């Protein structure tokens, strides 16, 4: 009999769908959990989904090393971000920009991608899951604009002031578009190792532990046009 806090559900990917991924969901709210389960049933390319209300159960799922993406909500976010491991990337479901600020402000490890609950659809979630699993940055346009508006109205010094070289600025813009290191290398005409060094330099200058955090901080600091 399945544990009440952990439910496994296997979804058969449709023909021609993207490479199948394994998802674990740590969702604190039962209503949100049921709605998410209904949507994930229609998401192509998801091989397996496990649902957890308990951090220990989620940690056990991640410890298997099979999970590609951990889905979390802001209500469970602080605890969820502390248990991520096993190579899994984190996709956070938030209500608005304040949910992002809450996660980034309190978590030791910020999420790798963000989805707005108000915009949650099977196609939108499929895109976010596959981009996050591939190591790309997923930040909705509406949220990016909201963060940019917040940056424009802030009178204080940006939290992460930085001076970027011309090449770093180009790479930053491509990161903000959600491009991977390989795609950045192709666009800039450099090697994959060169792109990796550029991205690492940007994360260092922006005080960011991952690509998503770097994009958000660059937007807040006005470094992304």
Protein Blocks (a to p, Z undefined) as FASTA:
>chain_A
ZZfkbccddddddehiacddddddddfblklmmmmmmmmmmpghiabdcddfbfklmmmm
mmnopambdcddfklmmmmmmmggehiacddddfblmlmmmmmmmpmbdcfbdcdfklgc
fklmmmmmmmmmnopacddfklmmmmmmmmmmpmbdcfbgcdddfklmmmmmmmmnopaf
klmmmmnopafklmmmmmmmmmmmnopabfklmmmmmmmnopaZZ
